């Protein structure tokens, strides 16, 4: 029968706990495509706003 080493058991428990945390965090990450779509929409809105401000400023002058 193999002798159990307390240090090896502790390391194994730590690795299992760390993997559990990693998997939980990975499952809760947002969908990157949704984030990119939101950034693209914001960029488009900002461009439209800048063009509107520029057009309005030119009309006022």
WOMOZI-V869856 format. One record per backbone hydrogen bond with DSSP energy under -0.5 kcal/mol. NH is the residue of the N-H (numbers start at 1). CO is the residue of the C=O. If there is no record, write none. Layout:
nh->NH co->CO
nh->NH co->CO
This chain:
nh->6 co->4
nh->9 co->5
nh->10 co->6
nh->11 co->7
nh->12 co->8
nh->13 co->9
nh->14 co->10
nh->15 co->11
nh->16 co->12
nh->17 co->13
nh->18 co->14
nh->19 co->15
nh->20 co->16
nh->21 co->17
nh->22 co->18
nh->23 co->19
nh->24 co->20
nh->25 co->21
nh->26 co->22
nh->27 co->23
nh->28 co->24
nh->29 co->26
nh->34 co->31
nh->35 co->31
nh->36 co->32
nh->37 co->33
nh->38 co->34
nh->39 co->35
nh->40 co->36
nh->41 co->37
nh->42 co->38
nh->43 co->39
nh->44 co->40
nh->45 co->41
nh->46 co->42
nh->47 co->43
nh->48 co->44
nh->49 co->45
nh->50 co->46
nh->51 co->47
nh->52 co->48
nh->53 co->49
nh->54 co->50
nh->55 co->51
nh->56 co->52
nh->57 co->53
nh->58 co->54
nh->59 co->55
nh->60 co->56
nh->61 co->57
